[in-house]
Each structure stands twice: as C-alpha cells, then as structure tokens.
Amino acid sequence: MTFKDHFSTRSDAYAAYRPTYPSALVDALADRCAGTDVALDVGCGSGQLSVLLARRFRQVIATDASQQQVATATPHAGVAYQVAPAERSGLADRSVDLVTAAQAAHWFDLPAFYTEVRRIGKPGSLLALISYGVLHTDDALKDVVRHFYREVVGPFWPPERSHVESGYREIPFPFEEIAMPHLAIDVHWHVADLLGYVQTWSATRALEKAVGHGPVEAFSRDLSAAWGDVDHRRLIRFPLSFRVGRV
C-alpha cells in the first residue's frame, strides 16, 4: 500500500500546533496493560503522545513513515524515534506491551497493520486506536468554525476523514474490546493557535492548492473578528474516541 503523505510538507506546523493528549489517557492505557516495559507509538507524527507514554513505560519506540515528521519530533530520553511504516515496525516478535496509533490509524493498511500488531504484541498486550474529531468551541466561534469546516474545506477532506468523524466506530477491529473512560483534550488557545492548527489540516492544504489562499485568509478575518481581543485565550475541546483491545 502506498504511503499517503498528507503532513510532511508542514511538519513544523504540525509539531507546533497539534494538541497534546491528556496524561489521563496514558494512565488509563498503562493501568489496563499487563506490563509497562515497552510501548510502540505508530504514526507518531511529532511525538505528541510518544513523550507522554514515557511517563509510564520504560521504553517508548515511536515510528512514522514520514522522515520529516520524525525530524521535527519532540526529543525525549525515553523515546526512540524511527522512520518505519505502521505495517512493518521492524520489532521482534512478542516484544511490545502496548501499541498506540493516535490520529493515524485511518491512514493505515489495517489488515496488514493488525497482522503486525499480533506479531509484535506480547500475550495480553493492548492495541489502542485513538482519534479526536471536530473541535468544540464556545458559542462566539461556533458558527465561523463550523462553516469553514463543513462548507469551505469540507469538499477537500480525503475520504479517510469519515473514520475520524465517526470515532473509528465503522472500521474493522478484530480484538476483544476494553472500555475506556470519557476523555478529551482541553487547550486554552489564542486565535493564532487555532489558525495554526487549521493550517495543519490535510483539507486546508488541498483547498489552498486548488484555489489559493483566499478562503483561508477570509476564515482568518472572520475568526479574528469573532474572537475579539487577540490576547484572550479561549477553551477549545477535542473529545477523544477509542478502539482499545486485547491482543
């Protein structure tokens, strides 16, 4: 399967503006694992989850098919970054206690990935597919963000985006599922942070390639007007969805 690279060209922005996962997510996963020796974070991007996993796992291996993403990943003594596709980790058989894929599994060749997970997972290890969908804002921004997401960039989302919007419920998941608590990413952002995040969307890049920067510039003006004081931070929430199973 050809690697669909939507993010290498703006790996710096991805590292700067993609939100970080809550510590409670790592605790919930670690508490459900039979062991906490080795975690593999697949499709790690710039390491948003990888670094957090190092709080609870002795060794974290973080892989991504994009050399540029790995090059901009957050350094951490407990994380070993490697360039590798999700379907071919290069790790030894039965060597991993936890495999995570955060905001990434919808890009994978899932049957091949699941075969790899079964090969490298220790008996009783966990696989966790994690996603966050459409961001939630306060009422002042809701209409502006919804219009841009649905009407402006909506036609430019790749088809895999539908899996994110459904919380991965429609993808095949041939593992014994484990319940997870309700969790969300909560950030308090300036308007520039939200605009930077929107620039990391694959649909935004496709839109700009097709019609230029005008629609994004218009969104920036509308969002800034709705936001008000540029020094004011607003709560942005990303509800998390999970498919977590025992290997």
Buried (B, 14 or more C-beta within 10 A) or exposed (E): EEBEBBBBEBBEBBBBBBBEBBEEBBBBBBEBBEBBBBBBBBBBBBBBBBBBBBEBBEBBBBBBBBEBBBBBBBEBEBBEBBEBBBBEBEBEEEBBBBBBBBBBBBBBBBEBBBEBBBBBBBEEBBBBBBBBBEBBBEEEBEEBBEEBBEEBBEEBBEEBBEBBBBBBEEBEBEBEEBEBEEBBBEBEBBBEBBBBBBBBBBBBBBBBEEEEEEBBEEBBEBBBEBBEEEEEEBEBBBBBBBBBBBB
